[in-house]
């Protein structure tokens, strides 16, 4: 199809998206909805072990302009991909590939749960980096779900929305993710981190005001390709499930004495996997205590220890990620760690206010020297979860 100039020039802005929707469909949308990406402050690979996590939502988000259509089908246009896909209920088969699978999967999950949906036109744009470990897929799922829930007058609580979005990604797309990404995109509030218990699904908003402490969070995308739907991620999850079986516990969250547990596991690889999960859960709980007390700077050693554990015990970091963390610390960061599923993606660093840009440039210099491609960085601001904007 030929793309109108308005569509080509559109930014990730609600008013611009309305114009793009009109250019694409020749009518006005019923509304504009948004859902954010997320950074996981601490708690990596603990979610599918029934553990604890503490993400916060980013200002970067997926925007969707949408309106009902009468033929019972769904048409979705991605301004990022310059493509339009249309599907009907009969087309909704798990295993669908392509970016549109994340949209179709939400429709499938809603219908599977018994919700009646009418067709819709959807036009979306996103500034959440893809493949960086910042949950661009969950942001897309939660934005679609939020829009469709409103268009169809569906009364679905926030946590249930997160579960439906995860169902879409697990069972339709085929990515074995836990609940954290969708819960963060749905439940987070501005100015807070989300302390989330992945077993009980209890959530607590914990104040995370870095500016009052004279600090900021640097997020740096190493631009190292990574994917959650791969053998390495699945292998880590399988190791954890096997360890829980050998230890006779429902999940690794139930291991209270890591040293005793390790003595019961003959395989040194599984021992390392268990040590990471158990100690990472403990770090999340300590981080919650630190933030509740307003001692944000005391997060630094927890971030450092988390990275060392991911590197040495869970073995999910890669050389560019390790270099970025090392240079961040050497350039003045109080603490730093990889964030996300691993094997590439982003790091976060707790840095003095006003220093994120300089430290980001120092990492970029080190990447050039090492022969890596240029990274991209920004300062993260704890932001609001999925919502209607217009």
C-alpha positions in Angstrom: 0.0 0.0 0.0 1.1 3.6 -0.4 1.7 5.4 2.9 0.5 9.0 3.2 3.1 11.5 4.2 1.2 12.1 7.5 1.8 8.5 8.4 5.4 8.5 7.5 6.1 11.6 9.6 4.1 10.6 12.7 5.9 10.7 16.1 4.9 8.8 19.2 2.5 11.5 20.2 -1.3 11.1 20.8 -2.4 14.0 18.7 -0.1 12.9 15.8 -1.5 9.4 16.1 -5.0 10.7 15.8 -4.0 12.4 12.5 -2.4 9.2 11.3 -5.5 7.2 12.1 -7.6 9.6 10.1 -5.1 9.4 7.2 -5.3 5.6 7.3 -9.0 5.1 7.8 -10.6 8.4 6.8 -12.4 8.7 10.1 -11.6 9.7 13.7 -10.6 7.2 16.4 -12.8 6.5 19.4 -9.8 7.2 21.6 -6.1 6.8 22.1 -4.6 4.4 24.7 -1.1 3.8 25.9 0.9 1.2 27.8 4.6 1.6 28.8 7.7 -0.5 28.5 9.4 -1.3 31.8 12.8 -1.5 33.5 13.3 -4.1 36.1 15.1 -2.4 38.9 16.0 -5.7 40.5 14.7 -9.3 40.5 15.8 -11.1 37.3 14.5 -14.6 36.4 12.7 -14.8 39.7 9.2 -14.3 38.3 8.7 -17.7 36.9 10.1 -19.1 40.1 7.2 -17.7 42.1 9.6 -15.0 43.4 9.8 -11.3 43.8 10.4 -8.5 41.3 10.5 -4.8 41.4 10.1 -3.1 38.0 9.0 0.4 37.1 7.3 1.7 34.0 9.1 3.8 31.5 8.0 7.0 29.8 8.6 5.1 26.5 5.3 3.5 25.5 3.1 2.0 22.8 0.2 4.2 21.7 -2.9 2.9 20.0 -5.7 4.9 18.3 -8.7 2.7 17.7 -12.3 2.6 16.7 -14.9 -0.1 16.2 -15.6 -1.6 12.8 -18.7 -3.5 11.8 -17.5 -6.5 9.8 -16.2 -8.4 12.8 -12.6 -8.3 11.8 -9.5 -6.5 13.2 -7.2 -4.3 11.1 -4.0 -3.2 12.8 -1.5 -0.8 11.3 2.0 -0.4 12.7 3.5 3.0 11.9 6.9 1.6 13.0 6.8 -1.3 10.5 4.8 0.6 7.8 2.5 -2.3 7.4 -1.2 -3.2 7.9 -2.5 -6.7 8.8 -6.1 -7.8 9.0 -7.5 -10.9 10.7 -10.7 -12.5 11.8 -11.6 -14.9 14.7 -11.1 -17.9 12.4 -7.5 -16.8 11.7 -6.6 -16.9 15.4 -4.4 -19.9 15.7 -1.6 -20.2 18.3 1.8 -20.1 16.7 1.1 -17.1 14.5 4.3 -15.3 13.6 5.2 -11.6 13.0 4.6 -8.5 15.0 0.8 -8.8 14.4 0.8 -12.0 16.5 1.1 -9.9 19.7 -2.1 -8.1 18.7 -4.0 -11.1 17.5 -3.0 -13.0 20.6 -4.7 -10.4 22.8 -7.9 -10.8 20.8 -7.6 -14.6 21.1 -7.0 -14.5 24.9 -10.0 -12.2 25.4 -12.2 -14.5 23.4 -10.9 -17.6 25.0 -11.7 -16.1 28.4 -15.3 -15.6 27.3 -15.3 -11.9 26.4 -17.4 -10.9 23.4 -15.5 -8.6 21.1 -16.5 -6.5 18.1 -14.1 -5.8 15.3 -11.8 -2.8 15.4 -9.4 -0.6 13.4 -6.2 0.0 15.3 -3.2 2.2 14.4 -0.2 2.0 16.7 3.2 3.6 17.2 5.9 2.8 19.7 9.1 4.3 21.1 9.9 1.3 23.3 13.2 -0.1 22.0 12.6 -3.6 20.5 14.8 -6.5 21.6 16.4 -4.5 24.4 14.8 -6.2 27.4 12.4 -3.4 28.1 9.2 -5.4 27.4 8.2 -3.9 24.1 6.0 -6.9 23.5 4.2 -6.6 26.8 3.6 -2.9 26.2 2.0 -3.7 22.8 -0.2 -6.4 24.4 -1.3 -4.2 27.3 -2.0 -1.3 25.0 -4.1 -3.4 22.7 -5.9 -5.0 25.7 -6.6 -1.6 27.3 -8.1 -0.3 24.0 -10.2 -3.3 23.3 -11.5 -3.5 26.9 -12.8 0.1 26.6 -14.2 -0.3 23.1 -16.2 -3.3 24.2 -17.1 -2.1 27.6 -15.3 -5.0 29.3 -15.0 -4.7 33.1 -11.6 -6.4 33.7 -9.5 -5.6 36.7 -5.8 -4.5 36.2 -4.3 -7.7 37.4 -6.6 -9.8 35.3 -5.6 -7.7 32.3 -2.0 -8.5 33.0 -2.8 -12.2 33.2 -4.7 -12.1 29.9 -1.8 -10.4 28.2 0.6 -13.0 29.6 -1.7 -15.7 28.4 -1.5 -14.2 24.9 2.3 -14.2 24.9 2.7 -17.6 26.5 0.0 -19.6 24.7 -0.5 -17.7 21.4 2.9 -16.3 20.6 4.9 -19.0 22.3 7.2 -17.0 24.6 7.7 -18.5 28.0 7.6 -15.3 30.0 6.5 -14.8 33.6 3.9 -12.3 34.7 6.2 -9.4 35.6 6.3 -7.6 32.2 2.5 -7.4 31.8 2.0 -6.6 35.5 4.4 -3.7 35.3 2.9 -2.3 32.1 -0.6 -2.6 33.6 -0.1 -1.8 37.3 2.8 0.7 37.7 2.1 4.2 38.8 4.2 7.4 38.2 7.0 8.0 40.7 7.0 4.5 42.1 8.6 1.1 41.6 6.3 -1.9 41.8 7.1 -4.6 44.4 5.3 -7.6 43.0 5.0 -11.0 44.5 4.7 -13.4 41.5 3.1 -16.2 43.6 0.4 -14.3 45.5 0.2 -11.5 42.8 0.2 -8.9 45.7 1.5 -5.6 44.5 2.8 -2.6 46.4 3.7 0.8 45.0 7.1 1.8 46.6 8.2 5.4 46.3 11.2 5.7 44.0 12.1 9.4 43.8 15.7 9.5 42.6 15.7 13.2 42.1 15.1 13.9 45.8 18.2 11.8 46.5 20.3 13.6 44.0 20.4 10.5 41.7 19.1 9.3 38.4 18.8 6.0 36.6 20.7 5.6 33.4 19.3 3.0 30.9 21.7 2.0 28.2 20.8 -0.3 25.3 23.9 -2.2 24.2 22.1 -2.9 20.9 23.2 -6.5 21.3 20.4 -8.6 19.7 18.5 -10.8 22.1 15.3 -12.7 22.1 13.2 -14.3 24.9 11.8 -17.0 22.6 15.1 -18.9 22.4 16.7 -22.1 23.7 18.8 -20.3 26.4 15.9 -18.7 28.1 13.9 -21.9 28.0 16.9 -23.9 29.3 17.2 -21.6 32.3 13.6 -22.0 33.1 13.8 -25.8 32.7 16.8 -25.9 35.1 14.9 -24.1 37.7 11.9 -26.4 37.4 14.2 -29.4 37.6 15.9 -28.0 40.7 12.6 -27.4 42.5 11.6 -31.0 41.7 14.8 -32.4 43.1 14.5 -30.2 46.2 10.9 -31.2 46.7 9.5 -27.7 46.8 6.8 -26.1 44.6 9.2 -23.5 43.3 12.7 -22.0 44.1 11.0 -19.2 46.0 10.4 -21.8 48.7 14.2 -22.4 49.3 15.1 -20.7 52.5 18.6 -22.0 53.1 20.6 -21.9 49.9 23.7 -23.7 51.3 21.6 -26.7 52.4 19.8 -26.7 49.1 23.0 -26.7 47.1 24.3 -29.7 49.0 21.3 -31.7 47.8 22.0 -30.9 44.1 24.7 -32.9 42.4 24.9 -30.9 39.2 27.1 -27.8 39.5 25.2 -26.0 36.8 21.9 -26.5 38.6 23.6 -25.4 41.8 24.6 -22.1 40.2 21.1 -21.5 38.8 19.5 -22.1 42.2 22.0 -19.8 44.0 21.2 -17.0 41.6 17.4 -17.3 42.1 17.5 -17.6 45.9 20.0 -14.8 46.4 18.2 -12.6 43.9 14.9 -12.9 45.7 16.7 -11.9 48.9 18.1 -8.8 47.1 14.6 -7.8 46.0 13.4 -7.9 49.6 16.4 -5.9 50.7 15.8 -3.4 47.9 12.2 -2.9 49.1 13.4 -2.2 52.6 15.9 0.3 51.3 13.4 2.2 49.2 10.8 2.2 52.0 13.4 3.9 54.2 14.2 6.4 51.4 17.8 5.2 51.2 18.0 5.0 47.4 21.8 5.2 47.3 21.9 1.9 49.2 20.5 0.2 46.1 24.0 0.4 44.6 25.6 -2.7 46.1 22.4 -4.7 45.4 22.6 -3.8 41.8 26.3 -4.8 41.6 25.7 -8.1 43.4 22.7 -8.8 41.1 24.9 -8.4 38.0 27.6 -10.6 39.3 25.1 -13.3 40.0 23.6 -13.1 36.6 27.1 -13.2 35.1 28.6 -16.0 37.1 25.7 -18.1 38.4 22.9 -17.7 35.9 25.3 -17.1 33.0 23.0 -14.8 31.0 25.2 -11.8 30.3 27.4 -11.2 27.2 30.6 -9.3 26.8 29.1 -6.0 25.6 26.7 -6.0 28.6 29.6 -6.8 31.0 31.7 -4.0 29.5 28.9 -1.5 29.8 28.4 -2.3 33.5 32.2 -2.2 34.1 32.6 1.2 32.4 29.5 2.7 34.1 31.0 1.9 37.5 34.4 3.1 36.5 32.9 6.4 35.3 31.1 7.3 38.5 28.0 5.1 38.7 27.2 4.0 42.2 26.0 0.6 41.0 25.0 -1.1 37.7 23.5 -4.3 36.4 22.0 -5.9 33.3 18.3 -5.7 33.2 15.9 -8.0 31.3 16.0 -11.6 30.2 19.6 -11.6 29.3 21.9 -12.5 26.4 22.0 -8.9 25.3 19.8 -5.9 25.8 20.1 -3.1 28.4 21.9 -2.2 31.6 20.8 0.2 34.3 23.0 2.3 36.4 22.3 4.4 39.5 24.3 7.6 38.9 24.6 11.1 40.4 22.1 13.6 39.1 23.3 15.2 35.8 25.9 12.5 35.2 23.9 10.0 33.0 24.7 11.7 29.8 28.5 11.8 30.5 28.6 8.2 31.6 26.6 7.1 28.6 29.2 8.8 26.4 32.0 7.1 28.2 30.4 3.7 27.6 29.9 4.6 23.9 33.7 5.4 23.7 34.5 2.0 25.2 32.3 0.3 22.8 34.0 1.9 19.8 37.4 0.9 21.2 36.1 -2.7 21.6 34.7 -2.8 18.1 31.1 -2.9 19.2 28.3 -0.9 17.6 27.2 2.3 19.2 24.8 1.9 22.2 21.8 4.1 22.9 21.1 5.6 26.4 18.5 7.6 28.2 17.5 8.7 31.7 14.6 6.6 33.0 11.7 8.2 34.8 9.2 6.0 36.8 6.0 6.5 34.8 2.3 5.5 34.7 1.0 2.2 33.5 -1.6 1.4 30.8 -4.3 4.1 30.5 -6.6 5.9 28.1 -5.1 9.2 27.0 -8.0 10.6 24.9 
